C-alpha cells in the first residue's frame, strides 16, 4: 500500500521560512518523481515543484523560483520543500505526490498517481 505523509506545515509570519517533509512508503522511492502542489481556498490545485529520480533534476513554478527549494533523501524515502520569504499568498494546503511524469508534464496533477493528505501552511501578514 502506497502512503505519502506530509508534515511541517503551520503558521508563520510573512518573510519567514518553513520546511515541509513528505515520507513515502510502499514504493521504490528512488526511482519515482516527486512533486509538490498547493491549493488555496476557492482555487485550483497549483504546481509548486518536482524532483526527478535521475540526477535529482528539478522543476519549479516560475513564480516560486528562488524562494522554494525541493530536495530528496532517497535513503530515508523523504522529499522536502524548503520555503523562504513566505508571503500571505503562499497560504494553502500543500500536497506531495508521486508519479512518473516527463519533465515537460511534471506540472500536471494528472501525471501523478498517489497523493498525500496535505498539510496546511498559513502565512500571516
Secondary structure as GFF3:
##gff-version 3
##sequence-region A 1 125
A	DSSP	beta_strand	3	7	.	.	.	ID=ss1
A	DSSP	beta_strand	10	13	.	.	.	ID=ss2
A	DSSP	beta_strand	18	25	.	.	.	ID=ss3
A	DSSP	three_ten_helix	29	31	.	.	.	ID=ss4
A	DSSP	beta_strand	33	39	.	.	.	ID=ss5
A	DSSP	beta_strand	46	51	.	.	.	ID=ss6
A	DSSP	beta_strand	58	60	.	.	.	ID=ss7
A	DSSP	three_ten_helix	62	64	.	.	.	ID=ss8
A	DSSP	beta_strand	68	73	.	.	.	ID=ss9
A	DSSP	beta_strand	78	83	.	.	.	ID=ss10
A	DSSP	three_ten_helix	88	90	.	.	.	ID=ss11
A	DSSP	beta_strand	92	99	.	.	.	ID=ss12
A	DSSP	three_ten_helix	103	105	.	.	.	ID=ss13
A	DSSP	three_ten_helix	109	111	.	.	.	ID=ss14
A	DSSP	beta_strand	112	115	.	.	.	ID=ss15
A	DSSP	beta_strand	119	124	.	.	.	ID=ss16
###
